[in-house]
Amino acid sequence: ISATLKAVRLMTDNEIWAIFQTHNSSRTIAFLQEFADSMRENADHCILMEIYNDREADDSVSSDDITRLITEAGGEAVFFDDMDKIAGFIRESVKPGDVVITMGAGMIYKVAEELTGK
Protein backbone atom coordinates (compact mmCIF):
# COMPACT_ATOMS: atom_id res chain seq x y z
CA ILE A 1 0.00 0.00 0.00
CA SER A 2 2.69 2.46 1.02
CA ALA A 3 4.90 1.76 -2.00
CA THR A 4 2.03 2.23 -4.45
CA LEU A 5 0.76 5.42 -2.86
CA LYS A 6 4.28 6.85 -2.52
CA ALA A 7 4.92 6.16 -6.20
CA VAL A 8 1.72 7.95 -7.16
CA ARG A 9 2.65 10.88 -4.89
CA LEU A 10 5.91 11.24 -6.86
CA MET A 11 3.88 11.58 -10.06
CA THR A 12 1.35 14.17 -8.93
CA ASP A 13 0.73 17.05 -6.59
CA ASN A 14 -3.01 16.49 -6.88
CA GLU A 15 -5.07 14.84 -4.18
CA ILE A 16 -4.93 11.06 -3.92
CA TRP A 17 -8.04 9.04 -3.13
CA ALA A 18 -7.21 5.50 -1.96
CA ILE A 19 -10.06 2.99 -2.02
CA PHE A 20 -9.03 -0.14 -0.12
CA GLN A 21 -10.50 -3.54 0.65
CA THR A 22 -8.43 -5.75 2.89
CA HIS A 23 -8.31 -9.53 2.49
CA ASN A 24 -9.38 -11.85 5.31
CA SER A 25 -10.08 -11.04 8.91
CA SER A 26 -6.86 -12.61 10.20
CA ARG A 27 -4.75 -10.42 7.90
CA THR A 28 -6.73 -7.36 8.93
CA ILE A 29 -6.16 -8.13 12.61
CA ALA A 30 -2.45 -8.72 12.02
CA PHE A 31 -1.90 -5.53 10.02
CA LEU A 32 -4.63 -3.25 11.32
CA GLN A 33 -2.34 -0.44 12.47
CA GLU A 34 -0.01 -0.81 9.47
CA PHE A 35 -2.92 -0.55 7.03
CA ALA A 36 -4.17 2.57 8.79
CA ASP A 37 -0.74 4.20 8.99
CA SER A 38 0.21 3.52 5.38
CA MET A 39 -3.05 4.91 4.06
CA ARG A 40 -3.11 7.95 6.36
CA GLU A 41 0.51 8.83 5.62
CA ASN A 42 0.29 8.46 1.84
CA ALA A 43 -3.23 9.32 0.70
CA ASP A 44 -5.22 12.50 1.12
CA HIS A 45 -8.54 10.67 1.28
CA CYS A 46 -9.06 7.06 2.36
CA ILE A 47 -12.16 5.04 1.57
CA LEU A 48 -12.54 1.58 3.02
CA MET A 49 -14.78 -1.28 1.95
CA GLU A 50 -15.66 -4.16 4.23
CA ILE A 51 -13.16 -7.03 4.48
CA TYR A 52 -13.16 -9.56 1.66
CA ASN A 53 -13.37 -12.89 3.47
CA ASP A 54 -13.02 -15.74 1.01
CA ARG A 55 -12.18 -18.42 3.55
CA GLU A 56 -12.74 -16.98 7.00
CA ALA A 57 -14.73 -14.43 8.90
CA ASP A 58 -14.17 -12.94 12.32
CA ASP A 59 -16.76 -10.47 13.56
CA SER A 60 -14.25 -8.98 16.01
CA VAL A 61 -12.69 -6.89 13.23
CA SER A 62 -13.99 -4.70 10.43
CA SER A 63 -12.49 -2.36 7.86
CA ASP A 64 -14.29 0.32 9.83
CA ASP A 65 -11.63 -0.28 12.50
CA ILE A 66 -9.02 0.92 9.99
CA THR A 67 -11.19 3.96 9.28
CA ARG A 68 -11.35 4.75 12.98
CA LEU A 69 -7.57 4.49 13.40
CA ILE A 70 -6.98 6.78 10.42
CA THR A 71 -9.37 9.46 11.65
CA GLU A 72 -8.17 9.25 15.26
CA ALA A 73 -4.65 10.00 13.98
CA GLY A 74 -5.88 13.05 12.06
CA GLY A 75 -6.37 11.50 8.63
CA GLU A 76 -9.43 11.59 6.42
CA ALA A 77 -11.25 8.29 6.03
CA VAL A 78 -14.75 6.97 5.43
CA PHE A 79 -16.16 3.46 5.45
CA PHE A 80 -18.77 2.01 3.12
CA ASP A 81 -20.25 -1.48 3.02
CA ASP A 82 -21.41 -1.13 -0.58
CA MET A 83 -19.42 -0.47 -3.78
CA ASP A 84 -22.22 1.55 -5.35
CA LYS A 85 -22.09 3.93 -2.37
CA ILE A 86 -18.33 4.29 -2.83
CA ALA A 87 -18.76 5.11 -6.53
CA GLY A 88 -21.43 7.68 -5.72
CA PHE A 89 -19.27 9.25 -3.02
CA ILE A 90 -16.33 9.48 -5.43
CA ARG A 91 -18.47 11.05 -8.14
CA GLU A 92 -19.64 13.72 -5.69
CA SER A 93 -16.26 14.37 -4.06
CA VAL A 94 -13.41 14.07 -6.55
CA LYS A 95 -12.19 17.19 -8.30
CA PRO A 96 -10.68 17.30 -11.81
CA GLY A 97 -7.06 16.19 -11.64
CA ASP A 98 -7.45 14.12 -8.47
CA VAL A 99 -6.11 10.57 -8.61
CA VAL A 100 -8.35 7.68 -7.56
CA ILE A 101 -6.76 4.30 -6.81
CA THR A 102 -8.53 1.06 -5.97
CA MET A 103 -6.43 -1.54 -4.24
CA GLY A 104 -6.94 -4.70 -2.30
CA ALA A 105 -8.84 -7.91 -2.49
CA GLY A 106 -12.21 -9.07 -3.60
CA MET A 107 -14.24 -7.07 -6.06
CA ILE A 108 -13.01 -3.57 -5.19
CA TYR A 109 -11.74 -3.16 -8.75
CA LYS A 110 -15.38 -3.00 -9.81
CA VAL A 111 -15.56 0.50 -8.34
CA ALA A 112 -13.01 1.61 -10.95
CA GLU A 113 -14.96 -0.18 -13.66
CA GLU A 114 -18.15 1.57 -12.61
CA LEU A 115 -16.47 4.97 -12.50
CA THR A 116 -14.80 4.58 -15.89
CA GLY A 117 -17.57 2.65 -17.62
CA LYS A 118 -15.12 -0.12 -18.57
Secondary structure, 3 states (H helix, E strand, C coil): CHHHHHHHHHHCCCCEEEEEEEECHHHHHHHHHHHHHHHHHHCCEEEEEEEECCCCCCCCCCHHHHHHHHHHCCCCEEEECCHHHHHHHHHHHCCCCCEEEEEECCCCHHHHHHHHCC
